[in-house]
Amino acid sequence: MTLSDWTILCDFDGTAAIDDTTDTLLESFGQDGWEILEAEWRAGKIGSRECMAGQIGLLDMDRAQLDAHLEARKLDASFADFVALVRSLDVPIAILSDGLDYAIHKILSRYGLDWLAVTSNKLESVEERRWKLSFPNASSECQSGSGTCKCAVSVNTSAASGKRVLLIGDGASDFCIARVADFVFAKGKLIKHCIANNIPHVPIANFSDAIALMPSLISGELVKRAEHPIHLKDLVSHA
């Protein structure tokens, strides 16, 4: 197996980007009530689509404030290098996010990466200081109630390309897709989820780690060892 057998789907907020952009926007411009929606989502009372739609409706900012806020958001220091590496190997990579398309494109453009394909929710201006979120990539069959059904995108990507899917993610929006992806580079909460559900993965702290693990993915050793987790720690420590 070679790396050409793979296509990469990468989460954005907290993965490619250091911050969760929606969270930072709500902290800066959210009106009262967004924290309640957050708590209801974390308690499992509502899905992320319902939560985010309500929260975005509570943002009070104009476009200049939005753009200034996004100007301060940063990508992982090694993400651009990772993209350059996989591109040089002719491996498809795309952003798959339950976040905001406008924010993702704005941030990527500062790094010269706006050519990356992005699948996400759509941020729309309603009035000068009012916004709404639409969900062109939602699915009525999505069990998590996400705005972007990552599972459906993964399955469709694999079927269309005939390639295996490598997921790179960090949080709850990646839990479902981790089950259907062929392998996972996991950050944050996704690490514990993969361990608890016996999902083939390797933990990473950043994209410098992802770059270092590429030789093992290319050779096939990484996936082979993941089938026998007792050896995975040694593989990662020496990658």
C-alpha positions in Angstrom: 0.0 0.0 0.0 1.3 3.5 -0.9 0.1 6.9 0.2 -1.6 7.2 -3.2 -4.2 4.9 -1.8 -5.4 7.7 0.5 -7.5 10.8 0.4 -7.4 13.1 3.4 -10.4 14.8 5.1 -9.3 17.4 7.7 -11.4 19.1 10.3 -10.8 22.8 10.6 -11.6 24.3 14.1 -9.2 23.1 16.7 -7.5 20.9 14.1 -6.1 22.9 11.1 -6.9 26.1 13.0 -5.7 26.6 16.5 -9.0 28.0 17.8 -12.6 27.0 17.4 -13.6 30.1 15.4 -17.3 29.8 16.3 -16.5 29.7 20.0 -14.2 32.8 19.8 -16.9 34.7 17.8 -19.5 33.9 20.4 -17.2 34.9 23.3 -16.6 38.2 21.6 -20.0 39.0 20.0 -22.5 36.6 21.4 -25.6 38.0 23.1 -27.1 36.4 26.2 -28.4 32.9 25.6 -25.6 31.3 23.6 -24.2 29.7 26.7 -27.5 28.0 27.4 -27.6 26.5 24.0 -24.1 25.3 24.4 -25.0 23.6 27.7 -28.0 21.9 26.1 -25.9 20.6 23.3 -23.2 19.3 25.7 -26.0 17.6 27.7 -27.3 15.9 24.5 -30.6 17.7 24.6 -30.1 19.3 21.2 -28.0 18.5 18.1 -25.1 20.6 17.0 -27.1 21.9 14.0 -29.9 23.3 16.3 -27.3 24.6 18.7 -25.2 26.4 16.1 -28.2 27.9 14.3 -29.4 29.4 17.5 -26.0 30.7 18.5 -25.2 32.3 15.2 -28.6 34.1 15.4 -27.3 35.6 18.7 -24.2 37.2 17.2 -24.2 41.0 17.2 -21.4 42.2 14.9 -20.9 43.9 11.5 -18.8 42.5 8.7 -15.8 44.8 9.6 -15.8 43.4 13.1 -16.1 39.8 11.8 -13.2 40.3 9.4 -11.0 41.9 12.1 -11.7 39.0 14.4 -10.8 36.5 11.7 -7.6 38.3 10.9 -6.4 37.3 14.4 -7.1 33.6 14.0 -4.2 31.4 13.2 -3.6 28.0 11.6 -1.5 25.3 13.2 2.1 26.4 12.5 2.9 23.2 10.5 -0.4 22.9 8.6 0.8 24.7 5.4 3.8 22.4 5.4 1.7 19.4 5.8 -0.5 20.5 2.9 2.5 21.1 0.8 3.8 17.6 1.6 0.7 15.7 0.7 0.2 17.8 -2.4 3.7 16.9 -3.5 2.7 13.3 -3.1 -0.4 13.9 -5.2 -2.7 13.0 -2.3 -6.1 14.8 -2.3 -6.8 16.8 0.8 -10.0 18.7 1.7 -11.4 20.6 4.7 -14.5 19.0 6.2 -16.0 21.1 8.9 -19.1 21.7 11.0 -18.0 25.3 11.2 -18.5 28.5 9.1 -17.5 28.6 5.5 -16.8 32.4 5.4 -14.5 32.1 8.4 -12.7 29.1 7.0 -12.1 30.7 3.6 -10.9 34.0 5.2 -8.4 32.3 7.4 -7.1 29.9 4.7 -6.7 32.8 2.3 -4.2 34.5 4.6 -2.0 31.5 4.2 -2.4 31.1 0.5 -4.5 28.0 1.0 -7.9 29.1 -0.2 -7.7 26.7 -3.1 -8.5 23.9 -0.7 -11.9 22.4 -1.2 -14.1 23.2 1.8 -17.3 21.4 2.9 -19.0 23.2 5.8 -22.0 25.2 7.0 -22.9 28.5 5.3 -22.7 31.8 7.1 -25.1 34.4 5.7 -25.7 38.1 6.5 -29.3 38.9 7.4 -28.9 42.6 8.4 -25.9 44.8 9.1 -25.4 43.2 12.5 -27.4 40.0 12.2 -26.4 36.6 10.8 -27.8 33.2 10.1 -26.5 29.7 9.4 -27.7 27.4 6.7 -26.8 23.8 6.3 -26.3 22.7 2.6 -24.4 19.5 3.8 -26.9 18.3 6.4 -28.6 14.9 6.3 -31.9 13.9 7.8 -30.2 10.5 8.6 -27.4 12.1 10.6 -27.6 10.6 14.1 -25.6 13.4 15.7 -27.8 16.2 14.3 -24.7 17.9 12.8 -24.9 20.7 10.3 -22.4 19.0 8.1 -22.9 15.2 8.0 -19.2 14.2 7.9 -20.1 10.5 7.6 -22.0 11.0 4.4 -19.1 13.1 2.9 -16.6 10.4 3.9 -18.6 7.6 2.4 -19.2 9.6 -0.8 -15.6 10.6 -1.1 -14.4 7.0 -0.7 -17.0 5.7 -3.2 -16.1 8.4 -5.8 -12.3 8.2 -5.5 -11.9 4.5 -4.7 -9.3 5.6 -2.1 -9.1 5.0 1.6 -10.0 7.9 3.9 -7.6 9.4 6.4 -9.5 11.6 8.9 -7.7 14.3 10.8 -9.8 15.7 13.6 -10.1 16.7 17.2 -13.6 16.8 18.7 -17.3 15.7 18.9 -18.1 16.6 15.3 -15.5 13.9 14.2 -16.8 11.1 16.4 -19.2 9.7 13.8 -16.9 9.9 10.8 -14.1 8.3 12.8 -16.1 5.1 12.7 -16.3 5.0 8.9 -12.9 6.5 8.0 -10.1 3.9 7.3 -7.6 5.6 9.7 -7.5 8.6 12.0 -5.0 11.1 13.1 -6.6 12.2 16.3 -6.3 15.2 18.5 -8.0 16.3 21.7 -11.3 14.6 22.6 -11.1 12.4 19.5 -8.2 10.4 21.0 -10.3 9.2 23.9 -13.2 8.4 21.6 -11.0 6.3 19.3 -9.5 4.4 22.2 -13.0 3.8 23.8 -14.4 2.5 20.5 -11.3 0.6 19.2 -11.0 2.9 16.2 -7.7 2.5 14.3 -5.8 5.8 15.0 -2.7 7.5 16.1 -2.7 10.5 18.5 -1.1 13.8 17.3 -0.5 17.1 19.1 -0.1 19.1 15.9 0.7 18.9 12.2 4.4 18.5 12.9 3.5 15.1 14.3 1.3 14.4 11.2 4.3 15.2 8.9 6.5 12.9 11.0 4.0 10.0 10.7 3.7 10.2 6.9 6.6 7.7 6.3 4.8 5.1 8.4 1.5 5.8 6.6 3.2 5.5 3.2 4.9 2.2 4.0 1.6 0.8 5.4 3.3 0.1 8.8 1.1 2.6 10.6 -2.2 0.9 9.6 -0.7 -2.6 10.1 0.4 -1.8 13.7 -2.9 -0.1 14.5 -4.5 -3.5 14.1 -2.4 -4.5 17.1 -2.6 -1.6 19.6 0.0 -3.1 21.9 2.7 -2.0 19.4 1.3 1.4 18.5 3.0 3.3 21.3 6.4 2.1 20.2 5.6 3.0 16.6 4.6 6.6 17.5 7.5 7.2 19.9 10.0 6.3 17.2 8.2 7.9 14.2 
